[in-house]
Amino acid sequence: MATGTSLDIFHEIKIDHENVRDLYNRFKVAEFDEQKLAIVNTLVREIVVHLEAGEVTLYKMLREKGMVVEELKLDQETHSRIISLVAAADSAKLNDPSYNSKVDKAFEAFLDHAQMEEEFQLPSLEMQMLQTENAKLTQDFLKARTTVPHHPHSFVPHSGGAVEKVALATAKAEDAIADAINRKREFVVLAQEHATFH
């Protein structure tokens, strides 16, 4: 059961979108390199987690509800492009003259994705879902947020199925190694928190 509210996938997806928008706005006004780096670390993590958790839960439901194959293929290509742009921002150094531009490009690509979800995919799905399906999907999404990789991995296919699950597990293992090696990675607090349930 959710604490304080019923579980709603549309609300949880929009929390991700709003957090990313807020992080980007904070990045644009950050004055110190340490602030910028912590914000970008958080921005990268939140974009990757959103895309990967959405792919294994929300997009699975969209396929089940009959989303057009061409639209799904376009979404998969979009996710892969966003991950590439996020990886470029994540690997860039603060003293790189194109650092801000790389962050801008990753955010702009994510913003286009968020707009598509909010204006078309989520309203369409909302009309087709029962409340019980919504609650189950929300639980799956919130759980997936804790189990998917949080660093960008371009080798993870965004096609659903067993291949994607194996690639995600491999990526998650790589994340654990990277985190153990680079313990100095700093993050900032998010503006909005997701629902919790037990």
C-alpha positions as CSV (number, residue, x, y, z in Angstrom):
1,M,0.0,0.0,0.0
2,A,1.3,3.5,-0.8
3,T,2.0,5.8,2.0
4,G,-0.4,8.7,2.0
5,T,-1.8,8.2,-1.5
6,S,-2.9,5.6,-3.9
7,L,-0.3,4.4,-6.4
8,D,-0.6,6.1,-9.8
9,I,1.9,5.5,-12.7
10,F,1.0,8.8,-14.4
11,H,1.9,10.7,-11.2
12,E,5.2,8.8,-10.7
13,I,6.3,9.3,-14.3
14,K,5.6,13.0,-14.1
15,I,7.7,13.1,-10.8
16,D,10.6,11.9,-12.8
17,H,10.0,14.4,-15.5
18,E,9.7,17.3,-13.0
19,N,12.8,16.2,-11.1
20,V,14.8,16.2,-14.3
21,R,13.5,19.6,-15.3
22,D,14.3,21.0,-11.8
23,L,17.8,19.5,-11.9
24,Y,18.5,21.1,-15.3
25,N,17.3,24.5,-14.0
26,R,19.6,24.1,-11.0
27,F,22.5,23.2,-13.3
28,K,21.9,26.4,-15.4
29,V,22.3,28.6,-12.3
30,A,24.9,26.7,-10.4
31,E,28.0,28.8,-9.7
32,F,30.5,26.3,-8.5
33,D,32.0,23.3,-10.3
34,E,31.3,21.0,-7.4
35,Q,27.6,22.0,-7.5
36,K,27.4,21.5,-11.3
37,L,29.1,18.1,-11.1
38,A,26.8,16.8,-8.3
39,I,23.7,18.1,-10.2
40,V,24.9,16.5,-13.5
41,N,25.6,13.2,-11.6
42,T,22.0,13.3,-10.3
43,L,20.6,14.3,-13.7
44,V,22.3,11.4,-15.4
45,R,21.2,9.0,-12.8
46,E,17.6,10.1,-12.9
47,I,17.4,10.1,-16.7
48,V,18.9,6.6,-16.9
49,V,16.8,5.2,-14.2
50,H,13.6,6.7,-15.7
51,L,14.3,5.4,-19.1
52,E,15.3,1.9,-18.0
53,A,12.5,1.5,-15.5
54,G,10.0,2.8,-18.0
55,E,11.3,0.4,-20.6
56,V,10.8,-2.7,-18.6
57,T,7.4,-1.7,-17.1
58,L,5.6,1.2,-18.8
59,Y,6.6,0.3,-22.4
60,K,5.9,-3.4,-21.7
61,M,2.3,-2.3,-20.8
62,L,2.1,-0.1,-23.8
63,R,3.0,-3.1,-26.0
64,E,0.3,-5.2,-24.2
65,K,-2.3,-2.4,-24.8
66,G,-1.6,-2.4,-28.5
67,M,0.7,0.6,-29.0
68,V,1.6,0.7,-32.7
69,V,4.8,-1.2,-33.5
70,E,6.3,1.8,-35.5
71,E,5.8,4.1,-32.5
72,L,7.5,1.6,-30.1
73,K,10.4,1.3,-32.5
74,L,10.7,5.1,-32.6
75,D,10.6,5.2,-28.8
76,Q,13.4,2.5,-28.6
77,E,15.5,4.6,-31.0
78,T,14.8,7.7,-29.0
79,H,15.8,6.0,-25.7
80,S,19.0,4.8,-27.3
81,R,19.8,8.3,-28.6
82,I,19.1,9.8,-25.1
83,I,21.3,7.3,-23.4
84,S,24.1,8.1,-25.9
85,L,23.7,11.9,-25.2
86,V,23.6,11.2,-21.4
87,A,26.7,9.1,-21.7
88,A,28.5,11.9,-23.5
89,A,27.5,14.4,-20.7
90,D,28.4,11.9,-18.0
91,S,31.9,11.2,-19.4
92,A,32.7,14.9,-20.2
93,K,35.1,16.8,-17.9
94,L,34.0,20.1,-16.3
95,N,36.9,21.8,-18.0
96,D,35.8,20.6,-21.4
97,P,34.6,23.7,-23.4
98,S,31.6,21.6,-24.7
99,Y,30.6,20.4,-21.2
100,N,27.5,22.6,-20.9
101,S,26.5,21.9,-24.5
102,K,26.6,18.1,-23.8
103,V,24.4,18.5,-20.8
104,D,22.1,20.8,-22.7
105,K,21.7,18.2,-25.6
106,A,21.0,15.3,-23.1
107,F,18.4,17.4,-21.3
108,E,16.7,18.6,-24.5
109,A,16.5,15.1,-25.8
110,F,15.0,13.9,-22.5
111,L,12.6,16.9,-22.6
112,D,11.3,15.8,-26.0
113,H,10.8,12.3,-24.7
114,A,8.9,13.6,-21.6
115,Q,6.7,15.8,-23.7
116,M,5.8,12.8,-25.9
117,E,4.9,10.7,-22.8
118,E,2.9,13.4,-21.2
119,E,0.9,14.6,-24.2
120,F,0.3,11.3,-26.1
121,Q,1.4,8.0,-24.5
122,L,0.3,8.5,-20.9
123,P,-3.2,9.9,-21.8
124,S,-3.7,7.1,-24.2
125,L,-2.7,4.5,-21.7
126,E,-4.7,6.1,-18.9
127,M,-7.9,5.6,-21.0
128,Q,-7.2,1.9,-21.4
129,M,-6.1,0.9,-17.8
130,L,-8.1,-0.3,-14.9
131,Q,-7.1,1.0,-11.4
132,T,-5.8,-2.4,-10.5
133,E,-3.5,-2.4,-13.5
134,N,-2.4,1.1,-12.7
135,A,-1.5,0.1,-9.1
136,K,0.4,-3.0,-10.3
137,L,2.3,-1.1,-13.0
138,T,3.2,1.6,-10.5
139,Q,4.6,-0.9,-8.0
140,D,6.5,-2.6,-10.9
141,F,7.9,0.8,-12.0
142,L,8.9,1.9,-8.5
143,K,10.6,-1.5,-7.9
144,A,12.4,-1.3,-11.2
145,R,13.7,2.2,-10.3
146,T,15.7,0.4,-7.6
147,T,17.0,-2.5,-9.7
148,V,17.9,-1.0,-13.1
149,P,21.3,0.5,-13.9
150,H,21.9,4.1,-12.9
151,H,24.8,4.8,-15.3
152,P,24.3,5.0,-19.1
153,H,25.1,1.8,-21.0
154,S,24.8,2.0,-24.8
155,F,24.9,-1.8,-25.1
156,V,21.5,-2.2,-23.4
157,P,18.9,-2.8,-26.2
158,H,15.5,-1.0,-25.7
159,S,13.5,-3.8,-27.3
160,G,12.0,-5.6,-24.3
161,G,12.3,-9.3,-23.7
162,A,15.0,-11.6,-22.4
163,V,17.9,-10.0,-24.2
164,E,17.2,-6.6,-22.6
165,K,16.8,-8.2,-19.1
166,V,20.2,-9.9,-19.4
167,A,21.8,-6.7,-20.6
168,L,20.3,-4.8,-17.8
169,A,21.6,-7.3,-15.2
170,T,25.1,-7.0,-16.8
171,A,24.9,-3.2,-16.7
172,K,23.7,-3.2,-13.1
173,A,26.8,-5.3,-12.2
174,E,29.0,-2.9,-14.1
175,D,27.4,0.0,-12.1
176,A,28.3,-1.7,-8.8
177,I,31.9,-2.0,-9.9
178,A,32.1,1.6,-11.1
179,D,30.5,2.8,-7.9
180,A,33.0,0.8,-5.7
181,I,35.9,2.3,-7.7
182,N,34.6,5.9,-7.7
183,R,33.1,6.4,-4.3
184,K,33.5,10.2,-4.5
185,R,30.6,10.7,-6.8
186,E,28.3,13.3,-5.2
187,F,24.6,13.8,-5.8
188,V,22.0,16.4,-4.8
189,V,18.6,16.0,-3.2
190,L,15.6,15.7,-5.6
191,A,12.8,18.2,-5.5
192,Q,10.1,15.5,-5.4
193,E,10.0,12.0,-3.9
194,H,8.3,8.9,-5.3
195,A,5.6,7.1,-3.4
196,T,6.6,4.2,-1.2
197,F,4.7,1.0,-0.7
198,H,5.1,-2.3,1.2
